[in-house]
Amino acid sequence: MQKQSFFFGLMLTLFMASCKKEVQTIYQVQSQVLYQNSAQKTNLKTTNQFISIAYNDLYNASISTAQLNSLNTCLEAFGDQATMEDIIIKNLLDNGGVSIPDSATMMADLPTFINQTYIRFYNRQPTGQELWKMQNIILQPGSNINPKMIYYSMLTSTEYRYY
């Protein structure tokens, strides 16, 4: 009887020790801190990061692994990386599905367009000088600058290669 009580007590203790309340982990997305200027960006993006981020910035979707591998191979195989980046960005912009506002929308509220474009591609607000310069270039008489050209220039800039 004493043996049975001992084994029953031992089994009960083991059973109670094995029961644990499940801990539920909750993940929260923290708001992104915008850069104050381009000087804060000191890390060069890898080729995979460059392609993935550019694709995401243009299509608001993740790139497939097959597409990423194909573009990465092209980028790494070509001797002049800047030229290949240029070609990749042109192809991404020329394919359908890119969310680019039309020229009328851009001109309707130019400061907002410039602000949103800087945040979209550079993760920062434009400085006063950048805003002024961009507006002057776009509003220059005879200028045919459209949003696609602005996106292209920002995506192929040196600042875009850094984070």
C-alpha positions, 0 to 999 in steps of 0.5 A: 500500500505504501509503495502504491501511494509512493508511485501514485504521488510520484506519478501525480508530481510528474504529471503536474510538472509536465503541464505548463501553460502555453505562452503566447508570443505576440509580435508587434510592428514598430514604426520605422524611423525615417533618416534625417539625411542621406549621410546617415546611410552608411551600409551598401545593399547587397545585390539581393537586397538591392533587387528585392527592395527595388522590386518591392518599392515598385510593385508593393509585393515580394519578388519570387525566388526564381526572379531574384536568382535570375536577376542576381545572376545577371547583376553579378555576371556582368562586369559593370555592375552600375550598367546592369543595375540600370538595365534591371531598373529599366526593365522593372519600370517597363513591365506592367504592374508598377504603381506609378502615378500619372503626370496629372496626379503628380502635377496636381500636388507636386510637393506631396508627390515629391515628399511621398517619392522620397519616403518611398525610395529613400526612407526620408523626407526631402530637404528644403533644397531638394524639394525646391530643386525637384520642383524647379526641374519639373516645372521648368518650361518645356520639361517633359519629366514624368513620374516614371523618369523621377522613379528611374533617377531615384532608383539608380542613384547612389543614395538608393544603393545604401541603407 
